[in-house]
Amino acid sequence: YRETISLLAPKGWLDISNFPRRQAVDFSLIGDLPIILLKEGHRARTVFDEFCTCSAYAPNLVMETSSMDAALSLVKEEIGMAVVPTFYVENLAPQGLVEPFLLPVNSNTWDVGLIYSENRELTLAEQELLAILRRNFQDRQ
């Protein structure tokens, strides 16, 4: 499937009237609000860093983490806003506790895939994992 990145903000931090749900965030309206990023090496971080370089946006980076769950916890505690993969926002972030927004870098997508040998017999757990992934990602291709 194709993945993009989104911004998770603490509830009430951003004026939603400025950011309709499916419209990209205007970073000039964010100013120097604190940003939490995944550590370097994560694809979402790379895409966001490229956006910052191209747009001359200098985020107010307050923390880096290797965990999306940690980033979500920091957002819920109002430490800052987090840049995370959109799949995480749509499927794992608790609804109502944080507000998700699209980032203007959504044209910079990347492919996510699962590679396995069809010639190898899969365990029941592996077969179930493949079935779950196919169900969850079939509409995201």
C-alpha positions as CSV (number, residue, x, y, z in Angstrom):
1,Y,0.0,0.0,0.0
2,R,1.0,3.7,-0.2
3,E,1.7,5.5,3.0
4,T,1.8,9.2,3.9
5,I,2.4,11.2,7.0
6,S,0.0,13.2,9.3
7,L,0.3,15.5,12.2
8,L,-1.3,14.6,15.6
9,A,-2.1,17.7,17.7
10,P,-3.4,17.9,21.2
11,K,-7.1,18.5,21.2
12,G,-7.8,22.3,20.9
13,W,-4.2,23.3,20.0
14,L,-5.1,24.2,16.4
15,D,-8.1,26.1,15.2
16,I,-9.9,23.4,13.2
17,S,-11.6,26.0,11.1
18,N,-8.2,26.8,9.6
19,F,-7.5,23.1,8.8
20,P,-10.5,21.2,7.2
21,R,-10.0,17.5,7.9
22,R,-8.9,16.5,4.5
23,Q,-6.9,19.6,3.7
24,A,-3.2,19.9,4.3
25,V,-1.9,22.0,7.3
26,D,-0.6,25.4,6.5
27,F,2.7,25.5,8.4
28,S,2.7,29.3,8.5
29,L,-0.3,29.0,10.9
30,I,1.7,26.5,13.1
31,G,4.6,28.9,13.7
32,D,6.9,27.6,16.4
33,L,4.5,25.2,18.2
34,P,6.5,22.3,19.6
35,I,7.0,19.3,17.3
36,I,7.8,15.7,18.3
37,L,9.4,13.6,15.6
38,L,10.3,9.9,15.2
39,K,14.1,9.3,15.3
40,E,16.1,9.6,12.1
41,G,15.9,6.5,10.0
42,H,12.2,6.2,10.1
43,R,10.6,6.8,6.7
44,A,8.0,9.3,8.1
45,R,10.9,11.3,9.6
46,T,12.8,11.3,6.3
47,V,9.8,12.5,4.4
48,F,9.1,15.3,6.9
49,D,12.8,16.3,6.9
50,E,12.7,16.6,3.1
51,F,9.6,18.7,3.3
52,C,11.3,21.0,5.9
53,T,14.4,21.4,3.7
54,C,12.3,22.2,0.5
55,S,9.9,24.6,2.2
56,A,12.5,26.3,4.5
57,Y,10.3,25.4,7.5
58,A,12.3,25.1,10.7
59,P,10.3,23.0,13.2
60,N,10.5,23.7,16.9
61,L,11.7,20.1,17.7
62,V,11.2,19.4,21.4
63,M,11.7,15.6,21.3
64,E,12.6,12.6,19.2
65,T,11.3,9.1,19.9
66,S,11.6,5.7,18.3
67,S,8.0,4.8,19.2
68,M,4.8,6.0,17.7
69,D,3.0,5.1,21.0
70,A,5.5,7.3,22.9
71,A,4.8,10.1,20.5
72,L,1.1,9.7,21.0
73,S,1.5,9.8,24.8
74,L,3.5,13.0,24.5
75,V,0.8,14.6,22.4
76,K,-1.9,13.5,24.9
77,E,0.2,15.2,27.6
78,E,0.3,18.3,25.5
79,I,4.1,18.2,25.1
80,G,3.8,18.9,21.4
81,M,2.4,17.8,18.1
82,A,3.7,14.6,16.5
83,V,4.5,13.7,12.9
84,V,3.6,10.0,12.3
85,P,2.4,7.7,9.5
86,T,-1.2,8.2,8.5
87,F,-2.0,4.5,9.0
88,Y,-1.2,4.9,12.7
89,V,-3.5,8.0,12.9
90,E,-6.4,6.2,11.1
91,N,-6.1,2.9,12.9
92,L,-4.3,3.1,16.2
93,A,-4.6,6.6,17.6
94,P,-7.5,6.9,20.1
95,Q,-10.3,8.9,18.6
96,G,-11.3,12.1,20.4
97,L,-8.1,12.4,22.5
98,V,-6.0,14.0,19.7
99,E,-6.7,15.7,16.4
100,P,-5.2,14.4,13.2
101,F,-4.3,16.7,10.3
102,L,-2.9,16.0,6.8
103,L,0.6,17.4,6.1
104,P,1.4,19.1,2.8
105,V,3.9,16.4,2.1
106,N,1.3,13.8,1.3
107,S,2.5,13.8,-2.3
108,N,5.7,12.2,-0.9
109,T,4.4,8.7,-0.4
110,W,6.2,5.5,0.0
111,D,5.4,1.9,-0.6
112,V,4.9,-0.5,2.3
113,G,5.0,-4.2,1.6
114,L,5.5,-7.6,3.1
115,I,7.8,-10.1,1.5
116,Y,7.7,-13.8,2.2
117,S,8.7,-17.0,0.4
118,E,5.7,-18.7,-1.2
119,N,7.7,-21.9,-1.4
120,R,7.9,-22.1,2.4
121,E,5.1,-23.5,4.5
122,L,3.7,-20.9,6.8
123,T,2.6,-21.5,10.4
124,L,-1.0,-20.8,11.3
125,A,0.0,-17.6,13.0
126,E,1.8,-16.4,9.9
127,Q,-1.2,-17.3,7.7
128,E,-3.5,-15.4,10.1
129,L,-1.1,-12.4,10.0
130,L,-1.2,-12.4,6.2
131,A,-5.0,-12.5,6.2
132,I,-5.2,-9.6,8.6
133,L,-2.8,-7.5,6.6
134,R,-4.7,-8.2,3.3
135,R,-8.0,-7.2,4.9
136,N,-6.6,-4.0,6.4
137,F,-4.6,-2.9,3.4
138,Q,-6.7,-3.9,0.5
139,D,-8.4,-0.5,0.2
140,R,-5.1,1.4,0.6
141,Q,-3.4,0.2,-2.6
